[in-house]
Amino acid sequence: MSDAGLASDLPDPPYYAVIFTSRRTAGDQGYGAMAERMMELARTQPGYLGVESVRDAAGLGITVSYWRDEPSIAHWKKNAEHRVAQETGHRLWYQAFELRVARVERDYAKRSAGS
């Protein structure tokens, strides 16, 4: 990635985006460590292309992960360690969340000078 935080090494479309929007509960309760582990684990999954993630001070977050195809997304969703994180999120970490899967048909970019 040339620009910090941007998944800029994506292939030409089409590919898929999984958009996870969430509102956190108060306190960490192990969330930070699990979020880091999920980022590490996702990078090892077949079809994984990249991720972008932000969270504001009020607890609203958006994570967009990019995948080669829908079978890759399904494989990630079923990963045993990821399932534990999902279940803990439902029970402990999230007040609310939305998950959307979209096919990316086009993309455009501006790169910083020197990138």
C-alpha positions as CSV (number, residue, x, y, z in Angstrom):
1,M,0.0,0.0,0.0
2,S,1.5,3.3,-1.0
3,D,-1.0,5.5,0.9
4,A,-1.4,4.5,4.5
5,G,-4.7,2.8,5.2
6,L,-5.8,2.5,1.6
7,A,-6.0,-0.9,-0.1
8,S,-4.3,0.4,-3.2
9,D,-2.9,-2.8,-4.7
10,L,-6.2,-4.2,-5.8
11,P,-6.6,-6.0,-9.2
12,D,-8.6,-4.6,-12.0
13,P,-12.4,-5.1,-11.4
14,P,-14.5,-7.0,-11.1
15,Y,-13.9,-8.1,-7.5
16,Y,-16.0,-8.0,-4.3
17,A,-16.2,-5.7,-1.3
18,V,-17.6,-6.8,2.1
19,I,-18.7,-3.6,3.9
20,F,-19.1,-4.0,7.7
21,T,-20.5,-0.9,9.5
22,S,-20.7,-1.1,13.2
23,R,-21.3,0.8,16.4
24,R,-19.2,-0.5,19.3
25,T,-20.2,-1.0,22.9
26,A,-18.2,0.8,25.6
27,G,-14.8,-0.5,26.6
28,D,-12.3,-2.7,24.8
29,Q,-13.2,-6.1,26.3
30,G,-10.6,-7.8,24.1
31,Y,-11.8,-6.2,20.9
32,G,-8.5,-4.6,19.9
33,A,-6.5,-7.8,20.1
34,M,-9.2,-9.8,18.2
35,A,-9.5,-7.1,15.5
36,E,-5.7,-7.3,15.0
37,R,-5.8,-11.1,14.8
38,M,-8.7,-11.0,12.3
39,M,-6.7,-8.6,10.1
40,E,-3.7,-11.0,10.2
41,L,-5.9,-14.1,9.6
42,A,-7.8,-12.5,6.7
43,R,-4.5,-11.8,4.9
44,T,-3.9,-15.5,4.8
45,Q,-7.2,-16.5,3.3
46,P,-7.6,-17.6,-0.4
47,G,-9.0,-14.7,-2.4
48,Y,-8.2,-11.9,0.1
49,L,-7.2,-8.7,-1.7
50,G,-7.0,-6.0,1.0
51,V,-8.8,-4.0,3.7
52,E,-9.6,-0.5,4.8
53,S,-10.9,0.3,8.2
54,V,-11.8,3.4,10.3
55,R,-13.5,4.0,13.6
56,D,-14.5,7.4,15.1
57,A,-14.3,8.4,18.8
58,A,-18.1,7.7,19.2
59,G,-17.6,4.1,18.3
60,L,-18.9,4.1,14.7
61,G,-16.7,2.0,12.4
62,I,-16.5,1.0,8.8
63,T,-14.4,-1.9,7.6
64,V,-14.3,-2.8,3.9
65,S,-12.5,-6.0,2.9
66,Y,-11.9,-6.9,-0.7
67,W,-12.1,-10.4,-2.2
68,R,-11.5,-12.0,-5.5
69,D,-14.9,-13.7,-5.6
70,E,-18.0,-14.8,-3.6
71,P,-16.6,-18.3,-2.8
72,S,-13.6,-16.6,-1.1
73,I,-16.0,-14.5,1.0
74,A,-18.0,-17.6,2.0
75,H,-14.8,-19.4,2.9
76,W,-13.8,-16.5,5.2
77,K,-17.2,-16.3,6.8
78,K,-16.9,-20.0,7.7
79,N,-13.4,-19.8,9.1
80,A,-13.5,-21.3,12.7
81,E,-11.5,-18.5,14.3
82,H,-13.5,-15.9,12.5
83,R,-16.7,-17.5,13.7
84,V,-15.6,-17.1,17.3
85,A,-14.9,-13.4,16.6
86,Q,-18.3,-13.0,15.0
87,E,-20.1,-14.7,17.9
88,T,-18.2,-12.6,20.4
89,G,-19.1,-9.5,18.4
90,H,-22.8,-10.3,18.5
91,R,-22.7,-10.9,22.2
92,L,-20.2,-8.4,23.5
93,W,-18.6,-5.8,21.2
94,Y,-21.4,-4.4,18.9
95,Q,-24.5,-2.4,19.8
96,A,-25.5,-2.7,16.1
97,F,-24.0,-3.6,12.8
98,E,-24.7,-4.0,9.1
99,L,-22.9,-6.2,6.6
100,R,-23.2,-5.7,2.9
101,V,-21.5,-7.5,0.0
102,A,-21.1,-5.6,-3.3
103,R,-19.5,-6.4,-6.6
104,V,-17.0,-3.7,-7.6
105,E,-17.4,-3.0,-11.3
106,R,-15.2,0.1,-11.6
107,D,-12.6,1.8,-9.5
108,Y,-10.7,5.1,-9.8
109,A,-7.7,6.4,-7.8
110,K,-5.6,9.4,-7.1
111,R,-2.1,8.7,-5.8
112,S,0.1,11.1,-3.9
113,A,3.1,12.5,-5.7
114,G,6.0,10.0,-5.2
115,S,3.7,7.0,-4.7
